[in-house]
Amino acid sequence: MQGTNVLFGQIAVVFGIVIAGVWGATQWTAAALGYQLRLGSPWFDFFGTPVYHPWRLFEWWFFYDAYAPRVFDTGGAIAGGSGL
């Protein structure tokens, strides 16, 4: 395969869609959990809404799945659906 056949634009678009989906799932999960202090400090606030790093979903899932399994099942479905 020659370097001219690699579609870097399409790779970037797909990567962006997947990151946006995981980030959306992270934000949905944080909202479903009521933005509790145990989630850690947000990355920044956007008009009063805490915004977390996209990968925080997986940290929370590991530590808190036993306490809210349905929330994390739905958050995982949102994140997984972004890769389809």
C-alpha positions as CSV (number, residue, x, y, z in Angstrom):
1,M,0.0,0.0,0.0
2,Q,1.4,3.3,-1.0
3,G,1.3,6.3,1.4
4,T,-1.0,8.1,-1.1
5,N,-3.8,5.5,-0.6
6,V,-4.1,6.1,3.2
7,L,-7.2,8.2,3.9
8,F,-6.0,10.2,6.9
9,G,-9.0,12.5,6.8
10,Q,-11.4,9.5,7.2
11,I,-9.3,8.1,10.0
12,A,-9.4,11.4,11.8
13,V,-13.2,11.7,11.3
14,V,-13.8,8.2,12.7
15,F,-11.4,8.8,15.6
16,G,-13.2,12.0,16.4
17,I,-16.7,10.3,16.3
18,V,-15.5,7.6,18.7
19,I,-13.9,10.1,21.1
20,A,-17.1,12.2,21.0
21,G,-19.2,9.2,21.7
22,V,-17.1,8.1,24.7
23,W,-17.1,11.7,26.0
24,G,-20.9,11.9,25.6
25,A,-21.2,8.6,27.5
26,T,-18.9,10.0,30.3
27,Q,-21.0,13.1,30.6
28,W,-24.3,11.1,30.6
29,T,-23.0,8.8,33.3
30,A,-21.8,11.8,35.4
31,A,-25.3,13.3,35.1
32,A,-27.0,10.1,35.9
33,L,-24.9,9.8,39.1
34,G,-25.7,13.4,40.0
35,Y,-22.2,14.8,39.5
36,Q,-21.3,13.4,43.0
37,L,-18.0,14.5,44.6
38,R,-16.8,10.9,44.5
39,L,-16.5,11.2,40.7
40,G,-13.5,13.5,41.3
41,S,-12.9,17.0,40.1
42,P,-14.1,17.9,36.7
43,W,-11.7,19.0,33.9
44,F,-13.6,22.3,33.6
45,D,-17.0,23.8,34.0
46,F,-19.2,24.7,30.9
47,F,-21.9,27.1,31.9
48,G,-22.1,25.5,35.4
49,T,-22.0,21.9,34.2
50,P,-18.9,19.9,35.1
51,V,-17.1,18.4,32.2
52,Y,-14.9,15.4,32.8
53,H,-12.2,13.8,30.7
54,P,-13.6,11.2,28.3
55,W,-11.6,8.2,29.9
56,R,-13.1,8.9,33.3
57,L,-16.1,6.7,32.4
58,F,-13.8,3.6,32.5
59,E,-12.3,4.5,35.9
60,W,-15.8,5.0,37.4
61,W,-17.0,1.8,35.8
62,F,-14.2,-0.2,37.4
63,F,-14.7,1.3,40.9
64,Y,-18.5,2.0,41.1
65,D,-20.2,-0.7,38.9
66,A,-21.4,-2.6,41.9
67,Y,-23.3,0.4,43.1
68,A,-25.0,1.5,39.9
69,P,-24.8,-1.4,37.3
70,R,-27.6,-0.2,35.1
71,V,-26.1,3.3,34.9
72,F,-22.8,1.9,33.7
73,D,-24.5,-0.6,31.4
74,T,-26.3,2.3,29.7
75,G,-23.1,4.4,29.6
76,G,-21.2,1.5,28.1
77,A,-23.9,1.1,25.5
78,I,-23.6,4.7,24.6
79,A,-19.8,4.5,24.3
80,G,-19.9,1.3,22.4
81,G,-22.6,2.6,20.0
82,S,-20.3,5.4,19.0
83,G,-18.0,2.9,17.4
84,L,-20.5,1.4,15.1
